[in-house]
């Protein structure tokens, strides 16, 4: 598409007052009006001829196979002109669907030969299918009187998955602090640990580990060695209802929970534990079997990518009862959910109370910074005072629910999104160290 620029229109318009004056005072000079129009039109046509040709333009795009939520990914593009003159400047704009943050238009200068590479930065807002819909390109002629515009319909669909890139980087950082060199078994002594072997008692060993019966039989002091149990069941239960789909810092709470869960799944699978995934809203949705070994993380990632956003209220009674019926042994159930007040949490408390009779429950939720901001705001207007009172009431009710959960023996994590993953791993390691499973 070829069109005149604002400069061409302005040049043509500047001659209009003079042409009108000539038409009024000297009608015989009307030919000057025609000459002016022809001259400006000739300049526009000449600029269009000298500009880079539409027929010589081409574009190549290398779209990534996957995009990660809450991460910046690159979409490399190469603009090229096969022949003819090159433009001084290209203006480019990439249109996407609502799952990607809008990318601003960019002005590009300079060519490497006859091509100009550029990399668009795209940021996924939520999981699902992101689309690169349209690529707009335009350039001007040497005199800036005409612009040529190209529209390329891309229609490229890219799946958006949980941020496993961050998971692997964070897991590598964690393991880098305590890297294992060679094959080394971790020995933990204490009640509840799994018996490993007997060895001759040596100075410096804990006297409580002496096995007196076997020592008498062999006529020498023998001590027991224990090793950490590594086959615990870790169940990630996701509430995919309305509250968990609300944005927190621009990212839905559910996606932040998935990222933290995948980080813990990576660590626990590598540590020898077993994992499972479960999701629910008004009814149970997605259920995975028990996954074992580091190779199962890929399947865990694929299952997490299928968790969908819903606007339904969570039915804790149906979901957690169904989950309990599926578990054959004592497990650590990590419940990712949220609540508003004590009324909405009553059914959740009743169901969790039954669940704790057999399993260890870890209640994981996010710190509600918005309510604290309302409470701490300066009470200047009546509306600000009302918001502060209501927010303080909600925070008080939230603490009441947490105290009830603690009395039931439930572990609680309430933290900021930035520390959610690391705090979750720290609590998991603490639970294993204290042999609570």
DRENDO-1510 file (C-alpha; in Angstrom, 1 decimal, always signed):
<recs>
REC; n; res; u; v; w
REC; 1; UNK; +0.0; +0.0; +0.0 .
REC; 2; UNK; +1.3; +3.4; -1.0 .
REC; 3; UNK; +0.0; +6.7; +0.6 .
REC; 4; UNK; +1.2; +10.3; +0.8 .
REC; 5; UNK; +2.7; +11.4; +4.2 .
REC; 6; UNK; +1.6; +14.3; +6.4 .
REC; 7; UNK; +4.6; +16.3; +4.9 .
REC; 8; UNK; +3.2; +15.9; +1.4 .
REC; 9; UNK; -0.3; +17.0; +2.5 .
REC; 10; UNK; +1.2; +20.0; +4.4 .
REC; 11; UNK; +3.2; +21.1; +1.3 .
REC; 12; UNK; +0.1; +20.9; -0.8 .
REC; 13; UNK; -1.9; +22.8; +1.8 .
REC; 14; UNK; +0.5; +25.6; +2.1 .
REC; 15; UNK; -0.2; +26.6; -1.5 .
REC; 16; UNK; -3.9; +26.7; -1.1 .
REC; 17; UNK; -4.1; +30.3; +0.3 .
REC; 18; UNK; -2.0; +31.6; -2.6 .
REC; 19; UNK; -4.0; +29.7; -5.1 .
REC; 20; UNK; -7.3; +31.1; -3.7 .
REC; 21; UNK; -5.9; +34.6; -3.8 .
REC; 22; UNK; -4.9; +34.2; -7.4 .
REC; 23; UNK; -8.3; +32.9; -8.3 .
REC; 24; UNK; -9.9; +35.9; -6.7 .
REC; 25; UNK; -7.7; +38.7; -7.8 .
REC; 26; UNK; -6.2; +37.4; -11.0 .
REC; 27; UNK; -8.4; +34.7; -12.6 .
REC; 28; UNK; -6.2; +34.8; -15.7 .
REC; 29; UNK; -3.4; +33.2; -13.7 .
REC; 30; UNK; -5.4; +30.1; -12.9 .
REC; 31; UNK; -2.8; +28.0; -14.7 .
REC; 32; UNK; -0.4; +28.6; -11.8 .
REC; 33; UNK; -2.8; +26.6; -9.6 .
REC; 34; UNK; -2.7; +23.7; -11.9 .
REC; 35; UNK; +1.1; +23.9; -12.1 .
REC; 36; UNK; +1.4; +23.9; -8.3 .
REC; 37; UNK; -0.8; +20.7; -8.0 .
REC; 38; UNK; +1.2; +19.0; -10.8 .
REC; 39; UNK; +4.5; +20.0; -9.3 .
REC; 40; UNK; +3.6; +18.6; -5.8 .
REC; 41; UNK; +2.1; +15.5; -7.4 .
REC; 42; UNK; +5.2; +15.0; -9.4 .
REC; 43; UNK; +7.4; +15.3; -6.3 .
REC; 44; UNK; +5.2; +12.7; -4.6 .
REC; 45; UNK; +5.4; +10.3; -7.6 .
REC; 46; UNK; +9.2; +10.8; -7.9 .
REC; 47; UNK; +9.6; +10.1; -4.2 .
REC; 48; UNK; +7.5; +6.9; -4.6 .
REC; 49; UNK; +9.7; +5.7; -7.5 .
REC; 50; UNK; +12.9; +6.3; -5.6 .
REC; 51; UNK; +11.7; +4.6; -2.4 .
REC; 52; UNK; +12.4; +1.0; -1.7 .
REC; 53; UNK; +10.1; -1.3; -3.7 .
REC; 54; UNK; +7.2; -3.3; -2.2 .
REC; 55; UNK; +7.9; -6.1; -4.6 .
REC; 56; UNK; +11.5; -6.5; -3.4 .
REC; 57; UNK; +10.5; -6.7; +0.3 .
REC; 58; UNK; +10.5; -9.9; +2.3 .
REC; 59; UNK; +10.4; -11.0; +5.9 .
REC; 60; UNK; +11.4; -14.1; +7.8 .
REC; 61; UNK; +10.2; -14.9; +11.3 .
REC; 62; UNK; +11.5; -17.6; +13.6 .
REC; 63; UNK; +8.9; -18.1; +16.3 .
REC; 64; UNK; +9.8; -20.1; +19.4 .
REC; 65; UNK; +8.2; -23.4; +20.0 .
REC; 66; UNK; +7.1; -22.4; +23.6 .
REC; 67; UNK; +6.6; -19.3; +25.6 .
REC; 68; UNK; +6.9; -19.1; +29.4 .
REC; 69; UNK; +4.5; -17.2; +31.5 .
REC; 70; UNK; +5.9; -14.1; +33.4 .
REC; 71; UNK; +9.1; -14.3; +31.3 .
REC; 72; UNK; +10.4; -12.3; +28.4 .
REC; 73; UNK; +11.0; -14.4; +25.3 .
REC; 74; UNK; +12.5; -13.5; +22.0 .
REC; 75; UNK; +10.9; -13.6; +18.5 .
REC; 76; UNK; +13.7; -13.1; +15.9 .
REC; 77; UNK; +12.7; -11.4; +12.6 .
REC; 78; UNK; +14.7; -10.6; +9.5 .
REC; 79; UNK; +13.6; -7.9; +7.1 .
REC; 80; UNK; +15.2; -7.9; +3.7 .
REC; 81; UNK; +15.1; -6.2; +0.3 .
REC; 82; UNK; +16.1; -8.4; -2.6 .
REC; 83; UNK; +17.0; -5.5; -5.0 .
REC; 84; UNK; +16.7; -1.7; -5.4 .
REC; 85; UNK; +17.3; +1.1; -2.9 .
REC; 86; UNK; +17.1; +0.6; +0.8 .
REC; 87; UNK; +15.0; +2.7; +3.2 .
REC; 88; UNK; +16.6; +5.0; +5.7 .
REC; 89; UNK; +14.2; +3.8; +8.4 .
REC; 90; UNK; +11.8; +0.9; +9.0 .
REC; 91; UNK; +8.8; +1.2; +11.4 .
REC; 92; UNK; +7.6; -2.2; +12.6 .
REC; 93; UNK; +4.8; -3.3; +14.9 .
REC; 94; UNK; +3.8; -6.8; +16.0 .
REC; 95; UNK; +0.1; -7.5; +16.8 .
REC; 96; UNK; -0.7; -10.3; +19.2 .
REC; 97; UNK; -3.7; -11.7; +21.1 .
REC; 98; UNK; -4.6; -10.9; +24.7 .
REC; 99; UNK; -2.4; -13.5; +26.2 .
REC; 100; UNK; +0.7; -11.5; +25.3 .
REC; 101; UNK; +1.6; -8.0; +26.5 .
REC; 102; UNK; +1.4; -5.3; +23.8 .
REC; 103; UNK; +4.7; -4.6; +22.1 .
REC; 104; UNK; +5.3; -1.0; +21.1 .
REC; 105; UNK; +6.2; +0.0; +17.5 .
REC; 106; UNK; +9.9; +0.3; +16.8 .
REC; 107; UNK; +12.0; +2.3; +14.4 .
REC; 108; UNK; +14.9; +0.5; +12.8 .
REC; 109; UNK; +17.9; +2.0; +11.1 .
REC; 110; UNK; +20.9; +0.5; +9.4 .
REC; 111; UNK; +21.1; -2.6; +7.2 .
REC; 112; UNK; +23.6; -5.5; +7.2 .
REC; 113; UNK; +23.9; -6.0; +3.5 .
REC; 114; UNK; +20.4; -6.1; +2.2 .
REC; 115; UNK; +18.8; -7.4; +5.5 .
REC; 116; UNK; +17.9; -5.9; +8.8 .
REC; 117; UNK; +17.6; -8.4; +11.7 .
REC; 118; UNK; +15.5; -7.5; +14.8 .
REC; 119; UNK; +14.2; -9.3; +17.8 .
REC; 120; UNK; +10.8; -8.7; +19.3 .
REC; 121; UNK; +10.5; -9.1; +23.1 .
REC; 122; UNK; +7.2; -10.7; +24.0 .
REC; 123; UNK; +5.9; -11.3; +27.5 .
REC; 124; UNK; +3.2; -13.9; +28.2 .
REC; 125; UNK; +0.5; -12.8; +30.7 .
REC; 126; UNK; -1.2; -16.2; +31.2 .
REC; 127; UNK; -1.1; -19.8; +30.1 .
REC; 128; UNK; -2.9; -21.0; +27.0 .
REC; 129; UNK; -2.3; -20.3; +23.3 .
REC; 130; UNK; -0.6; -17.1; +22.3 .
REC; 131; UNK; -1.0; -15.8; +18.8 .
REC; 132; UNK; +1.3; -13.7; +16.6 .
REC; 133; UNK; -1.4; -12.3; +14.5 .
REC; 134; UNK; -0.1; -9.5; +12.2 .
REC; 135; UNK; +3.2; -7.8; +11.4 .
REC; 136; UNK; +3.1; -4.3; +10.2 .
REC; 137; UNK; +6.0; -2.6; +8.3 .
REC; 138; UNK; +6.2; +0.8; +6.7 .
REC; 139; UNK; +9.0; +3.0; +5.3 .
REC; 140; UNK; +9.2; +6.4; +3.6 .
REC; 141; UNK; +10.7; +7.7; +0.5 .
REC; 142; UNK; +14.0; +9.7; +0.5 .
REC; 143; UNK; +12.1; +13.0; +0.6 .
REC; 144; UNK; +9.5; +11.8; +3.1 .
REC; 145; UNK; +6.6; +12.6; +0.8 .
REC; 146; UNK; +5.3; +9.0; +0.5 .
REC; 147; UNK; +5.1; +6.0; +2.7 .
REC; 148; UNK; +4.8; +2.4; +1.7 .
REC; 149; UNK; +3.1; -0.1; +4.1 .
REC; 150; UNK; +3.2; -3.9; +4.3 .
REC; 151; UNK; +0.8; -6.0; +6.3 .
REC; 152; UNK; +1.8; -9.7; +6.9 .
REC; 153; UNK; -0.8; -12.0; +8.4 .
REC; 154; UNK; +1.3; -14.4; +10.5 .
REC; 155; UNK; -1.4; -16.5; +12.3 .
REC; 156; UNK; +1.3; -18.2; +14.4 .
REC; 157; UNK; +0.0; -20.1; +17.5 .
REC; 158; UNK; +2.5; -20.7; +20.3 .
REC; 159; UNK; +1.6; -22.5; +23.5 .
REC; 160; UNK; +2.3; -20.7; +26.8 .
REC; 161; UNK; +3.5; -23.0; +29.6 .
REC; 162; UNK; +4.5; -22.5; +33.2 .
REC; 163; UNK; +7.9; -20.9; +33.6 .
REC; 164; UNK; +10.0; -24.1; +33.8 .
REC; 165; UNK; +13.1; -22.1; +32.6 .
REC; 166; UNK; +13.0; -20.3; +36.0 .
REC; 167; UNK; +12.3; -23.6; +37.7 .
REC; 168; UNK; +15.4; -25.2; +36.3 .
REC; 169; UNK; +17.6; -22.2; +36.9 .
REC; 170; UNK; +16.5; -21.9; +40.5 .
REC; 171; UNK; +16.9; -25.6; +41.1 .
REC; 172; UNK; +20.4; -25.5; +39.7 .
REC; 173; UNK; +21.2; -22.6; +42.0 .
REC; 174; UNK; +19.9; -24.6; +45.0 .
REC; 175; UNK; +21.8; -27.7; +44.2 .
REC; 176; UNK; +25.0; -25.7; +43.5 .
REC; 177; UNK; +25.2; -24.9; +47.1 .
REC; 178; UNK; +25.1; -28.6; +48.2 .
REC; 179; UNK; +26.5; -30.4; +45.1 .
REC; 180; UNK; +27.2; -34.1; +45.5 .
REC; 181; UNK; +30.5; -35.2; +44.2 .
REC; 182; UNK; +30.6; -38.9; +43.3 .
REC; 183; UNK; +28.2; -41.3; +45.1 .
REC; 184; UNK; +27.6; -40.3; +48.7 .
REC; 185; UNK; +24.8; -41.5; +50.9 .
REC; 186; UNK; +23.3; -39.0; +53.4 .
REC; 187; UNK; +23.3; -40.5; +56.9 .
REC; 188; UNK; +20.7; -39.1; +59.3 .
REC; 189; UNK; +20.3; -40.5; +62.8 .
REC; 190; UNK; +17.2; -40.2; +64.9 .
REC; 191; UNK; +13.8; -41.6; +65.7 .
REC; 192; UNK; +11.6; -42.3; +62.8 .
REC; 193; UNK; +14.5; -42.7; +60.3 .
REC; 194; UNK; +14.9; -45.8; +58.1 .
REC; 195; UNK; +17.4; -48.3; +59.5 .
REC; 196; UNK; +20.3; -48.8; +57.1 .
REC; 197; UNK; +23.1; -50.9; +58.7 .
REC; 198; UNK; +25.1; -51.8; +61.8 .
REC; 199; UNK; +28.7; -50.7; +62.3 .
REC; 200; UNK; +31.3; -50.9; +65.0 .
REC; 201; UNK; +30.9; -48.1; +67.5 .
REC; 202; UNK; +33.7; -45.5; +67.4 .
REC; 203; UNK; +34.6; -42.5; +69.5 .
REC; 204; UNK; +32.5; -39.5; +68.7 .
REC; 205; UNK; +29.3; -41.4; +67.7 .
REC; 206; UNK; +26.0; -40.9; +69.5 .
REC; 207; UNK; +25.7; -43.3; +72.4 .
REC; 208; UNK; +22.0; -43.5; +71.9 .
REC; 209; UNK; +22.6; -45.3; +68.6 .
REC; 210; UNK; +24.2; -48.3; +70.3 .
REC; 211; UNK; +22.3; -51.6; +69.7 .
REC; 212; UNK; +22.9; -53.4; +73.0 .
REC; 213; UNK; +21.2; -56.7; +71.9 .
REC; 214; UNK; +23.5; -57.1; +68.9 .
REC; 215; UNK; +26.5; -55.8; +70.8 .
REC; 216; UNK; +26.0; -58.5; +73.4 .
REC; 217; UNK; +25.6; -61.2; +70.8 .
REC; 218; UNK; +28.8; -60.2; +68.9 .
REC; 219; UNK; +30.7; -59.2; +72.1 .
REC; 220; UNK; +31.6; -55.7; +70.7 .
REC; 221; UNK; +29.8; -52.4; +70.7 .
REC; 222; UNK; +27.7; -52.0; +67.5 .
REC; 223; UNK; +25.8; -48.9; +66.6 .
REC; 224; UNK; +22.8; -48.4; +64.3 .
REC; 225; UNK; +23.0; -46.2; +61.2 .
REC; 226; UNK; +19.9; -44.7; +59.7 .
REC; 227; UNK; +19.2; -43.1; +56.4 .
REC; 228; UNK; +16.6; -40.6; +55.3 .
REC; 229; UNK; +13.4; -42.0; +53.8 .
REC; 230; UNK; +13.1; -41.0; +50.2 .
REC; 231; UNK; +9.8; -42.4; +49.0 .
REC; 232; UNK; +7.3; -39.9; +50.5 .
REC; 233; UNK; +4.2; -38.9; +48.5 .
REC; 234; UNK; +4.0; -35.2; +47.8 .
REC; 235; UNK; +0.6; -34.2; +46.4 .
REC; 236; UNK; +0.2; -30.7; +44.8 .
REC; 237; UNK; -3.5; -29.8; +45.1 .
REC; 238; UNK; -4.4; -26.7; +43.0 .
REC; 239; UNK; -7.6; -24.6; +43.5 .
REC; 240; UNK; -8.3; -23.3; +40.0 .
REC; 241; UNK; -11.4; -21.4; +41.1 .
REC; 242; UNK; -12.2; -17.7; +40.9 .
REC; 243; UNK; -10.0; -16.4; +43.7 .
REC; 244; UNK; -6.8; -18.2; +42.5 .
REC; 245; UNK; -7.3; -16.8; +38.9 .
REC; 246; UNK; -7.2; -13.2; +40.1 .
REC; 247; UNK; -4.0; -11.3; +39.1 .
REC; 248; UNK; -1.3; -10.7; +41.7 .
REC; 249; UNK; +1.4; -8.3; +40.4 .
REC; 250; UNK; +0.2; -8.8; +36.9 .
REC; 251; UNK; +0.3; -12.6; +37.0 .
REC; 252; UNK; -2.6; -14.9; +38.1 .
REC; 253; UNK; -2.1; -16.4; +41.5 .
REC; 254; UNK; -2.6; -19.9; +40.0 .
REC; 255; UNK; +0.4; -19.4; +37.7 .
REC; 256; UNK; +2.6; -18.2; +40.6 .
REC; 257; UNK; +1.6; -21.3; +42.5 .
REC; 258; UNK; +2.3; -23.6; +39.6 .
REC; 259; UNK; +5.9; -22.1; +39.2 .
REC; 260; UNK; +6.6; -22.7; +42.9 .
REC; 261; UNK; +5.1; -26.2; +42.8 .
REC; 262; UNK; +7.2; -27.2; +39.8 .
REC; 263; UNK; +10.3; -26.0; +41.6 .
REC; 264; UNK; +9.5; -28.2; +44.6 .
REC; 265; UNK; +8.5; -31.1; +42.3 .
REC; 266; UNK; +11.9; -30.8; +40.6 .
REC; 267; UNK; +13.7; -30.9; +43.9 .
REC; 268; UNK; +11.5; -33.7; +45.5 .
REC; 269; UNK; +11.7; -36.0; +42.4 .
REC; 270; UNK; +15.5; -35.6; +42.4 .
REC; 271; UNK; +15.6; -36.4; +46.1 .
REC; 272; UNK; +13.8; -39.7; +45.6 .
REC; 273; UNK; +10.3; -38.7; +46.7 .
REC; 274; UNK; +7.1; -39.3; +44.6 .
REC; 275; UNK; +4.8; -36.5; +43.4 .
REC; 276; UNK; +1.2; -36.2; +42.2 .
REC; 277; UNK; -0.9; -33.3; +40.8 .
REC; 278; UNK; -4.5; -32.7; +41.5 .
REC; 279; UNK; -6.7; -29.7; +40.6 .
REC; 280; UNK; -10.3; -28.7; +41.4 .
REC; 281; UNK; -12.8; -25.9; +41.3 .
REC; 282; UNK; -16.5; -26.7; +41.7 .
REC; 283; UNK; -15.6; -30.3; +41.1 .
REC; 284; UNK; -12.3; -32.3; +40.6 .
REC; 285; UNK; -10.7; -31.6; +37.3 .
REC; 286; UNK; -7.2; -33.0; +36.7 .
REC; 287; UNK; -5.6; -35.9; +38.4 .
REC; 288; UNK; -2.2; -37.4; +37.7 .
REC; 289; UNK; -0.9; -40.7; +39.0 .
REC; 290; UNK; +2.1; -41.0; +41.3 .
REC; 291; UNK; +5.2; -39.9; +39.5 .
REC; 292; UNK; +8.6; -41.2; +40.4 .
REC; 293; UNK; +12.2; -40.2; +39.3 .
REC; 294; UNK; +13.7; -37.1; +37.8 .
REC; 295; UNK; +12.5; -38.1; +34.3 .
REC; 296; UNK; +8.9; -37.7; +35.5 .
REC; 297; UNK; +9.3; -33.9; +35.7 .
REC; 298; UNK; +8.5; -33.5; +32.0 .
REC; 299; UNK; +5.2; -35.2; +32.5 .
REC; 300; UNK; +4.6; -33.1; +35.6 .
REC; 301; UNK; +5.2; -30.0; +33.5 .
REC; 302; UNK; +2.8; -31.1; +30.8 .
REC; 303; UNK; +0.1; -31.8; +33.3 .
REC; 304; UNK; +0.6; -28.4; +35.0 .
REC; 305; UNK; +0.2; -26.7; +31.6 .
REC; 306; UNK; -3.3; -28.1; +31.2 .
REC; 307; UNK; -4.6; -26.4; +34.3 .
REC; 308; UNK; -7.2; -24.0; +33.1 .
REC; 309; UNK; -8.6; -20.7; +34.5 .
REC; 310; UNK; -12.2; -20.8; +35.7 .
REC; 311; UNK; -14.7; -18.5; +37.4 .
REC; 312; UNK; -16.3; -21.2; +39.6 .
REC; 313; UNK; -16.2; -21.2; +43.4 .
REC; 314; UNK; -14.0; -24.0; +44.9 .
REC; 315; UNK; -15.9; -26.9; +46.4 .
REC; 316; UNK; -13.5; -28.1; +49.1 .
REC; 317; UNK; -15.8; -30.8; +50.4 .
REC; 318; UNK; -16.1; -32.7; +47.2 .
REC; 319; UNK; -12.6; -32.1; +46.0 .
REC; 320; UNK; -10.6; -33.0; +49.1 .
REC; 321; UNK; -12.9; -35.9; +49.9 .
REC; 322; UNK; -12.2; -37.3; +46.4 .
REC; 323; UNK; -8.5; -36.6; +46.9 .
REC; 324; UNK; -8.4; -38.5; +50.2 .
REC; 325; UNK; -10.1; -41.5; +48.6 .
REC; 326; UNK; -7.3; -41.7; +46.0 .
REC; 327; UNK; -4.4; -41.8; +48.4 .
REC; 328; UNK; -3.4; -45.2; +49.8 .
REC; 329; UNK; -0.7; -44.0; +52.2 .
REC; 330; UNK; +0.2; -41.0; +54.3 .
REC; 331; UNK; +1.2; -38.1; +52.1 .
REC; 332; UNK; +2.2; -34.5; +52.3 .
REC; 333; UNK; -0.7; -32.6; +50.6 .
REC; 334; UNK; +0.2; -29.1; +49.6 .
REC; 335; UNK; -3.0; -27.1; +49.1 .
REC; 336; UNK; -2.6; -24.0; +46.9 .
REC; 337; UNK; -5.7; -21.9; +47.5 .
REC; 338; UNK; -7.1; -18.6; +48.9 .
REC; 339; UNK; -10.1; -17.4; +50.8 .
REC; 340; UNK; -11.7; -14.1; +51.7 .
REC; 341; UNK; -13.4; -14.4; +55.1 .
REC; 342; UNK; -14.3; -16.9; +57.8 .
REC; 343; UNK; -17.7; -17.6; +56.2 .
REC; 344; UNK; -16.2; -18.8; +53.0 .
REC; 345; UNK; -13.5; -20.8; +54.9 .
REC; 346; UNK; -15.8; -22.8; +57.1 .
REC; 347; UNK; -16.4; -25.7; +54.7 .
REC; 348; UNK; -12.7; -25.7; +53.9 .
REC; 349; UNK; -11.8; -26.0; +57.6 .
REC; 350; UNK; -14.2; -28.9; +58.2 .
REC; 351; UNK; -12.8; -30.9; +55.2 .
REC; 352; UNK; -9.2; -30.2; +56.1 .
REC; 353; UNK; -9.8; -31.4; +59.6 .
REC; 354; UNK; -10.9; -34.8; +58.3 .
REC; 355; UNK; -7.9; -34.8; +55.9 .
REC; 356; UNK; -5.4; -34.2; +58.7 .
REC; 357; UNK; -6.4; -37.4; +60.5 .
REC; 358; UNK; -4.4; -39.3; +58.0 .
REC; 359; UNK; -2.2; -36.9; +56.0 .
REC; 360; UNK; +0.0; -33.9; +56.6 .
REC; 361; UNK; -1.4; -30.8; +55.1 .
REC; 362; UNK; +0.5; -27.7; +54.0 .
REC; 363; UNK; -1.7; -24.7; +53.3 .
REC; 364; UNK; +0.1; -22.4; +50.8 .
REC; 365; UNK; -1.3; -19.0; +50.0 .
REC; 366; UNK; -0.1; -15.5; +49.1 .
REC; 367; UNK; +0.4; -12.5; +51.3 .
REC; 368; UNK; -2.4; -10.0; +50.7 .
REC; 369; UNK; -0.4; -6.8; +50.3 .
REC; 370; UNK; -3.4; -4.9; +48.9 .
REC; 371; UNK; -5.4; -5.2; +52.2 .
REC; 372; UNK; -2.3; -4.0; +54.3 .
REC; 373; UNK; -1.9; -1.1; +51.9 .
REC; 374; UNK; -5.5; +0.0; +52.6 .
REC; 375; UNK; -5.0; -0.4; +56.4 .
REC; 376; UNK; -1.8; +1.7; +56.4 .
REC; 377; UNK; -3.1; +4.4; +54.1 .
REC; 378; UNK; -3.5; +7.8; +55.6 .
REC; 379; UNK; -7.2; +8.3; +56.6 .
REC; 380; UNK; -7.8; +11.6; +54.7 .
REC; 381; UNK; -11.3; +11.0; +53.3 .
REC; 382; UNK; -14.3; +9.1; +54.6 .
REC; 383; UNK; -13.9; +6.5; +51.8 .
REC; 384; UNK; -10.3; +5.9; +52.8 .
REC; 385; UNK; -11.4; +5.4; +56.5 .
REC; 386; UNK; -14.2; +2.9; +55.4 .
REC; 387; UNK; -11.7; +1.0; +53.2 .
REC; 388; UNK; -9.2; +0.8; +56.1 .
REC; 389; UNK; -11.8; -0.5; +58.5 .
REC; 390; UNK; -13.1; -3.2; +56.1 .
REC; 391; UNK; -9.5; -4.2; +55.2 .
REC; 392; UNK; -8.5; -4.5; +58.8 .
REC; 393; UNK; -11.6; -6.7; +59.5 .
REC; 394; UNK; -10.7; -9.0; +56.6 .
REC; 395; UNK; -7.1; -9.3; +57.8 .
REC; 396; UNK; -8.3; -10.1; +61.3 .
REC; 397; UNK; -10.6; -12.8; +60.0 .
REC; 398; UNK; -7.8; -14.2; +57.9 .
REC; 399; UNK; -5.7; -14.6; +61.0 .
REC; 400; UNK; -8.6; -16.3; +62.8 .
REC; 401; UNK; -8.7; -18.9; +60.0 .
REC; 402; UNK; -4.9; -19.4; +60.1 .
REC; 403; UNK; -5.1; -20.0; +63.9 .
REC; 404; UNK; -7.8; -22.6; +63.4 .
REC; 405; UNK; -5.7; -24.3; +60.8 .
REC; 406; UNK; -2.7; -24.4; +63.1 .
REC; 407; UNK; -4.8; -26.0; +65.9 .
REC; 408; UNK; -5.6; -28.7; +63.4 .
REC; 409; UNK; -1.9; -29.4; +62.8 .
REC; 410; UNK; -1.8; -27.8; +59.4 .
REC; 411; UNK; +1.5; -26.3; +58.2 .
REC; 412; UNK; +0.9; -22.7; +56.8 .
REC; 413; UNK; +2.9; -20.7; +54.3 .
REC; 414; UNK; +1.8; -17.1; +53.7 .
REC; 415; UNK; +4.4; -15.1; +51.9 .
REC; 416; UNK; +5.1; -12.6; +49.1 .
REC; 417; UNK; +5.1; -14.0; +45.5 .
REC; 418; UNK; +8.9; -13.4; +45.1 .
REC; 419; UNK; +9.7; -15.7; +48.1 .
REC; 420; UNK; +6.9; -18.2; +47.5 .
REC; 421; UNK; +9.0; -20.9; +45.8 .
REC; 422; UNK; +12.0; -20.7; +48.2 .
REC; 423; UNK; +9.9; -20.7; +51.3 .
REC; 424; UNK; +8.0; -23.7; +50.0 .
REC; 425; UNK; +11.2; -25.6; +49.5 .
REC; 426; UNK; +12.5; -24.6; +53.0 .
REC; 427; UNK; +9.3; -25.8; +54.6 .
REC; 428; UNK; +9.5; -29.1; +52.7 .
REC; 429; UNK; +13.1; -29.7; +53.8 .
REC; 430; UNK; +12.1; -28.8; +57.4 .
REC; 431; UNK; +9.3; -31.3; +57.3 .
REC; 432; UNK; +11.6; -34.0; +56.1 .
REC; 433; UNK; +14.3; -33.1; +58.6 .
REC; 434; UNK; +11.8; -33.3; +61.5 .
REC; 435; UNK; +10.5; -36.7; +60.2 .
REC; 436; UNK; +6.9; -35.4; +60.2 .
REC; 437; UNK; +5.9; -37.8; +57.5 .
</recs>
